[in-house]
Amino acid sequence: MFQIRIHGRGGQGVVTGAEILSVAAFAEGRHAQAFPSFGSERTGAPVVAFCRIADQEIRLREPVLEPDCLIVQDPTLFKVVDVFAGLCGDGHLLVNTNKSFAELHLAETVNRLPKGHTMIVPATELALKHVGRPVPNAALLGAFAALTQLVHIDSVKRAIEEAFPGKVGAANIGAAMEAYEFVLSQQRAASAA
């Protein structure tokens, strides 16, 4: 089982992102579940959502305490919440920001994770470019597909389209595709270095 914990703020599409990811996995014939955890339910408040993907039935129903992947939609949460709590030693980290891990004061933490398991993606910028709103969830799902190879980008595109038919879906798919290509280009550059 692969467990994902998504950290963000209310209004950033954290819960929807987890649901879309579970639909993408389900479309590939896997078992999946997604559910949120709310504190105060208001725009801007910290929100956490969970997603599990497995090849067998998932019987767990509790929050993801030991994630295999962290998706951080808002880097200001590093100062507010223990985002890294329980992250496994060979885990993945995907952060929505334009800053480097060093600028975020995360270099030491990132260096403990395997090479190629961490990525910074300007997902909010991509969302603004494609969708016209600062909702980074679709872009981060495209980046997740490239970083982990756990789900195929075509499954992510179909799940986005199912959640958001028409122009809104097409715009979110555009953001997801650009983020997917961004991660692949960063990976190519890192392997060439």
Stockholm file with secondary structure:
# STOCKHOLM 1.0

chainA/1-193         MFQIRIHGRGGQGVVTGAEILSVAAFAEGRHAQAFPSFGSERTGAPVVAFCRIADQEIRLREPVLEPDCLIVQDPTLFKVVDVFAGLCGDGHLLVNTNKSFAELHLAETVNRLPKGHTMIVPATELALKHVGRPVPNAALLGAFAALTQLVHIDSVKRAIEEAFPGKVGAANIGAAMEAYEFVLSQQRAASAA
#=GR chainA/1-193 SS CEEEEEEEETTSCHHHHHHHHHHHHHHTTCEEEEEEEESSCSTTSEEEEEEEEESSCCCCCSCCSSCSEEEESCGGGGGTSCTTTTCCTTCEEEEECSSCTTTTTCHHHHHTSCTTSEEEECHHHHHHHHTSSCCCHHHHHHHHHHHHCSSCHHHHHHHHHHHSCTHHHHHHHHHHHHHHHHHHHHHHHHHHC
#=GC SS_cons         CEEEEEEEETTSCHHHHHHHHHHHHHHTTCEEEEEEEESSCSTTSEEEEEEEEESSCCCCCSCCSSCSEEEESCGGGGGTSCTTTTCCTTCEEEEECSSCTTTTTCHHHHHTSCTTSEEEECHHHHHHHHTSSCCCHHHHHHHHHHHHCSSCHHHHHHHHHHHSCTHHHHHHHHHHHHHHHHHHHHHHHHHHC
//
